[in-house]
Amino acid sequence: QVQLVESGGGLVQAGGSLRLSCAASGLTFSTYAMGWFRQTPEKERSFVAAISWDALITYYSDSVKGRFTISRDNAKNTVYLQMNSLKPEDTAVYFCASHPGYAPKMDIIPPSHWGQGTQVTVST
């Protein structure tokens, strides 16, 4: 079955950086769009970023545009989220997600699979 396993979360000071990774198995990774979402106890899960099969198309939520970068390595079946200039409001559980479309609008179209999440905490 499809498994998405996130790693790389942790505690970082405001202004710092973290890189999240998501290792995928059980799917033909190079034919899936991949995305990142986040959720806090107070809010619903929200879209962060997504990337097409071939990495030619990426898009971001307005709140992270210019600070976060999504990328993928199809040879390693892994998608990454580089997070720079982190703010306390970026604190959340971050989830990896997949979708079999080329570049679906994951902020509108629900992903097909989810990871278990990794905690990111940004301190002041």
NORBELWO-V220624 format. One line per field, one symbol per residue. ss: DSSP state (A for helix, B for strand, O for the rest). A space follows every 50 residues. Layout:
BEGIN
ss = ???
END
This chain:
BEGIN
ss = OOBBBBBOOBBBBOOOOBBBBBBBBOOOAAAOBBBBBBBOOOOOOBBBBB BOOOOOOBBBOOOOOOOBBBBBBOOOOBBBBBBOOOOAAAOBBBBBBBBO OOOOOOOOOOOOBBOOOBBBBBBO
END
